[in-house]
Amino acid sequence: METQIRIWRVEPTCQTGAQAPAYFVQTTEKDRSKAEVSALKSAQQKSRLSNFNNWEFILTRMNVRLDKFGRYIKHHQ
């Protein structure tokens, strides 16, 4: 089975405009639509804000990779 590592930036945003700190999630599905659904599920599992109806999670696919120290660095290709 083929996999493709995608890293997503998650921005929790309230309906009033307030934002919580952004964080990253990683998916390994080959299909982009399935990867986006998987990223949303893992983002909701990581944050307790998903328990409230007025918070939504904005996903942005990033061009970053993990280095050997666990940091996200820009990937140019």
N, C-alpha and C positions, 0 to 999 in steps of 0.2 A: 504494500500500500504506500502510495506516495504522500508525503507531507510537505508542508511549506510553513516555516515559522513566520508568523506575523506578530508584530508588537503594536498594541493599541494604547493610545492615551485616553484615559477616562476622566471627564470633567463632570462631577456631580453639580447640578444646577437646580436651584429652587425656582418656583414659579414667580417669586418676588424679585428674582435677579441675583440673589446671593449665591456665591459659589464656594464649595468646599475644596480643599486641596486636591490637586490632580494626582493621579497615580497611573501606573502602567499594568497592563495584563498581556499575556502571551497566548496565542492559539497555534495549533499545528494542523488544521484542516486544509486540504488542497483547494476546495471550492471557497471562493471569497464570501458568498452569502452565508454559507454554513459557519465560516470562521467568524463572521460578524455576530451571528446569533450566539455562538459559543462565547465570544468575548463579552457580550452583554450579560449572559448568565454568570460568568465568573466575576464580572464587575459588581453585579448585584450581590453575589455571595461574599465578596470582600468588604462590602460597606453595609453598615446598619441603616444607612439612609434609605435603603430600598424598602424598608418597612413603612415609610411614609408616602402617601399618595402624591404630595406636592413636589417631590424630588424626581428629577429625570437624569439619565446618564447619557452624556454626549460622547460618542466614540469617534476618534480620529486615528486613522492608520498612519503610523510614523515610519520614516526611513532611518531607523536606528538599529543597532546590533548590540548585543551584550559583549563586553570585553572580559578578559580573564579575571578581573576583580569584581565583576557583577555590576559595573556601571553601564549606562546606555550611552553609546557614542554614535555620532552621525555616520551613516553609511552612504557613500557616494558611489553610484554606479549607473 
